[in-house]
Amino acid sequence: MKSFREELWFELPTRRAFVNITGQLENCLQKSGIQEGLLLCNAMHITASVFINDDERGLHEDLERWLEKLAPEHPHSQYRHNVGEDNADAHLKRTIMGREVVVAVTAGRLDLGPWEQIFYGEFDGKRRKRILVKIVGE
């Protein structure tokens, strides 16, 4: 069994964003040489997420609006966590959207459904963050 590890780094100019990372993960898979196995991709920061969904702008706008209703950024004073910080909403949004994805690797390709894409979700941006890519298999 082989194992491959890589970190992808992001520094987004906005507080919140969704970035399609499917192509970057496919590049990692190519570099790994693994044909059959599993790919794990997880956010290494508690205010960011990795998730699978459709790459459709309207859906992303709906997700943003929905998350903001569930955990609004303002007023910052509504959160006990926001003592010297202003990112309690980002922690909650990450909890809702999840930490990681695991995708099957079949015949050297990510085994995704027809519309599935993998995204990095940023909820407290404007600083450097990373995600871990770990691929195991043969």
Order of alpha helices (4+ residues) and beta strands (2+ residues): beta-beta-alpha-beta-beta-alpha-alpha-beta-beta-beta-beta
